Amino acid sequence: MVLCAVRQHLLRGSRGAWARFLQRQSRGCVYSSVHGFQQEEIREKLQAFPGGSIELLTQESGLAVLTINYPSRMNAFSGSMMVDLEERVSQLEGWTDGKGLIVQGASGTFCSGSDLNAVRALSNPQDGMKMCMFMQNTLTRLLRLPMISVALVEGRALGGGAELTTACDFRVMAPGSVIQFVHKHMGLVPGWGGAARLVRIVGSQNALKLLGGAVKVDPELALQIGLAEEVLQREGAGTPLQRAENWLSVYTKGPAPVIQAVKKVVLSGRELPLSEALRTEKDVFGTVWGGPANMQALASKSKHR
Ligand SMILES: CCCC(=O)SCCNC(=O)CCNC(=O)[C@H](O)C(C)(C)COP(=O)(O)OP(=O)(O)OC[C@H]1O[C@@H](n2cnc3c(N)ncnc32)[C@H](O)[C@@H]1OP(=O)(O)O
């Protein structure tokens, strides 16, 4: 809550339209102390389950790569990795040059969900709720970053790993990869916001099938239902990461303020009632109208043939 309040204060001062949008959206967080959520308390609890890491690499090009890194457990999320992820998202929120983000798993597989050892230790209802609220806040902030994000799915994205893919704007899949909401087999439903986001991506009928059947979604099915945007070719130049970067670069080419504005207007359209989305669009428009990129384009009398 304290962190959210600080973020709200900073945003209010520095980034007009975006700050107002996030304020309307509960400062980017879904839960605060009003909901009985005490961020510091759950952070401490999660830190008691260490292992693995979340690595963030930012490049001068405006592209960042976030890597889920715990190969010995198929990149499952330990407690400390949940805390790490929250910290990396905070870093990205403060990255003014950011345009694109790729979320990937280390060593050729995406993420096998939450670390079952931590899950067993946190299996009482109170701790489960706190972990759920913590991850929902973090993944909501990840999706709301003012940059275009893509999950690069290699190997398996299971349970919470499947949920993580839905916290990106797009998903691109490597041949042979699988996204599977295995929650039903675990006697669960998604709790990191994955169900709500999945419905918005593939519609309620498809979401019901994927969750109710714990369906193994291969690249072909993912393309068909709109869960994935692209399947990387089996043979092609470069690593899967380089190919995902190439795919993303089509959408992130251009000055950072313009790309960030594109994401902001789409996000407000996706999340807000129409009148509010229109007002936010007007505010964001005001940040690029007459700006350097706009003036340069006008001066060059560009044609769009
Ligand atoms: C709200 C969140 C809900 C959730 O995310 S619940 C968690 C859902 N995820 C799961 O249930 C995944 C369980 N794991 C599996 O099904 C399989 O391990 C998996 C990922 C298909 C890989 O199978 P294999 O290729 O045969 O490899 P393997 O089973 O020998 O695994 C290698 C090592 O990784 C470990 N591992 C995999 N997923 C894990 C997890 N989620 N938590 C903790 N440890 C996990 C696995 O125990 C094994 O470790 P070890 O070598 O036996 O020490």
The ligand as an SDF file (V2000), in Angstrom:
LIG
                    3D

 53 55  0  0  0  0  0  0  0  0999 V2000
   -2.0890  -20.1770   -9.0920 C   0  0  0  0  0  0  0  0  0  0  0  0
   -0.8920  -20.9660   -9.5820 C   0  0  0  0  0  0  0  0  0  0  0  0
   -1.2410  -22.4190   -9.8770 C   0  0  0  0  0  0  0  0  0  0  0  0
   -0.0280  -23.2600  -10.2470 C   0  0  0  0  0  0  0  0  0  0  0  0
    0.8300  -22.8040  -10.9560 O   0  0  0  0  0  0  0  0  0  0  0  0
    0.0540  -24.8220   -9.6080 S   0  0  0  0  0  0  0  0  0  0  0  0
    1.4970  -25.5250  -10.3490 C   0  0  0  0  0  0  0  0  0  0  0  0
    1.1930  -26.0620  -11.7130 C   0  0  0  0  0  0  0  0  0  0  0  0
    2.3380  -26.7010  -12.2790 N   0  0  0  0  0  0  0  0  0  0  0  0
    2.5540  -28.0230  -12.1700 C   0  0  0  0  0  0  0  0  0  0  0  0
    1.7970  -28.7290  -11.5490 O   0  0  0  0  0  0  0  0  0  0  0  0
    3.7890  -28.5330  -12.8610 C   0  0  0  0  0  0  0  0  0  0  0  0
    4.2140  -29.8770  -12.2850 C   0  0  0  0  0  0  0  0  0  0  0  0
    5.3370  -30.3830  -13.0560 N   0  0  0  0  0  0  0  0  0  0  0  0
    5.2060  -31.1430  -14.1390 C   0  0  0  0  0  0  0  0  0  0  0  0
    4.1220  -31.4360  -14.5870 O   0  0  0  0  0  0  0  0  0  0  0  0
    6.4610  -31.6420  -14.7940 C   0  0  0  0  0  0  0  0  0  0  0  0
    7.5430  -31.4890  -13.8870 O   0  0  0  0  0  0  0  0  0  0  0  0
    6.8000  -30.8840  -16.1100 C   0  0  0  0  0  0  0  0  0  0  0  0
    6.8490  -29.3750  -15.9070 C   0  0  0  0  0  0  0  0  0  0  0  0
    5.7620  -31.2530  -17.1620 C   0  0  0  0  0  0  0  0  0  0  0  0
    8.2050  -31.3250  -16.6100 C   0  0  0  0  0  0  0  0  0  0  0  0
    8.2410  -32.7190  -16.7040 O   0  0  0  0  0  0  0  0  0  0  0  0
    9.6290  -33.4480  -17.0270 P   0  0  0  0  0  0  0  0  0  0  0  0
   10.1860  -32.8610  -18.2830 O   0  0  0  0  0  0  0  0  0  0  0  0
    9.3620  -34.9070  -16.9780 O   0  0  0  0  0  0  0  0  0  0  0  0
   10.6250  -32.9990  -15.8750 O   0  0  0  0  0  0  0  0  0  0  0  0
   10.5220  -33.3080  -14.3150 P   0  0  0  0  0  0  0  0  0  0  0  0
    9.1240  -33.5930  -13.9100 O   0  0  0  0  0  0  0  0  0  0  0  0
   11.5570  -34.3110  -13.9700 O   0  0  0  0  0  0  0  0  0  0  0  0
   10.9010  -31.8640  -13.7020 O   0  0  0  0  0  0  0  0  0  0  0  0
   12.2340  -31.4300  -13.5590 C   0  0  0  0  0  0  0  0  0  0  0  0
   12.3500  -30.9320  -12.1460 C   0  0  0  0  0  0  0  0  0  0  0  0
   11.5470  -29.7620  -12.0360 O   0  0  0  0  0  0  0  0  0  0  0  0
   10.6920  -29.8980  -10.8950 C   0  0  0  0  0  0  0  0  0  0  0  0
    9.4590  -29.1350  -11.1150 N   0  0  0  0  0  0  0  0  0  0  0  0
    8.7700  -29.0160  -12.2630 C   0  0  0  0  0  0  0  0  0  0  0  0
    7.7110  -28.2290  -12.0790 N   0  0  0  0  0  0  0  0  0  0  0  0
    7.7430  -27.8310  -10.7920 C   0  0  0  0  0  0  0  0  0  0  0  0
    6.9070  -27.0100   -9.9900 C   0  0  0  0  0  0  0  0  0  0  0  0
    5.8350  -26.3970  -10.5160 N   0  0  0  0  0  0  0  0  0  0  0  0
    7.2420  -26.8100   -8.7090 N   0  0  0  0  0  0  0  0  0  0  0  0
    8.3390  -27.3950   -8.1920 C   0  0  0  0  0  0  0  0  0  0  0  0
    9.1620  -28.1980   -8.8960 N   0  0  0  0  0  0  0  0  0  0  0  0
    8.8590  -28.4130  -10.1720 C   0  0  0  0  0  0  0  0  0  0  0  0
   10.4500  -31.3890  -10.7850 C   0  0  0  0  0  0  0  0  0  0  0  0
   10.0070  -31.7170   -9.4910 O   0  0  0  0  0  0  0  0  0  0  0  0
   11.8400  -31.9230  -11.0960 C   0  0  0  0  0  0  0  0  0  0  0  0
   12.6490  -31.7680   -9.9850 O   0  0  0  0  0  0  0  0  0  0  0  0
   13.6050  -32.9690   -9.4910 P   0  0  0  0  0  0  0  0  0  0  0  0
   14.5770  -33.1550  -10.6230 O   0  0  0  0  0  0  0  0  0  0  0  0
   12.7320  -34.1490   -9.2730 O   0  0  0  0  0  0  0  0  0  0  0  0
   14.2530  -32.4450   -8.2460 O   0  0  0  0  0  0  0  0  0  0  0  0
  1  2  1  0
  2  3  1  0
  3  4  1  0
  4  5  2  0
  4  6  1  0
  6  7  1  0
  7  8  1  0
  8  9  1  0
  9 10  1  0
 10 11  2  0
 10 12  1  0
 12 13  1  0
 13 14  1  0
 14 15  1  0
 15 16  2  0
 15 17  1  0
 17 18  1  0
 17 19  1  0
 19 20  1  0
 19 21  1  0
 19 22  1  0
 22 23  1  0
 23 24  1  0
 24 25  2  0
 24 26  1  0
 24 27  1  0
 27 28  1  0
 28 29  2  0
 28 30  1  0
 28 31  1  0
 31 32  1  0
 32 33  1  0
 33 34  1  0
 33 48  1  0
 34 35  1  0
 35 36  1  0
 35 46  1  0
 36 37  1  0
 36 45  1  0
 37 38  2  0
 38 39  1  0
 39 40  1  0
 39 45  2  0
 40 41  1  0
 40 42  2  0
 42 43  1  0
 43 44  2  0
 44 45  1  0
 46 47  1  0
 46 48  1  0
 48 49  1  0
 49 50  1  0
 50 51  2  0
 50 52  1  0
 50 53  1  0
M  END
$$$$
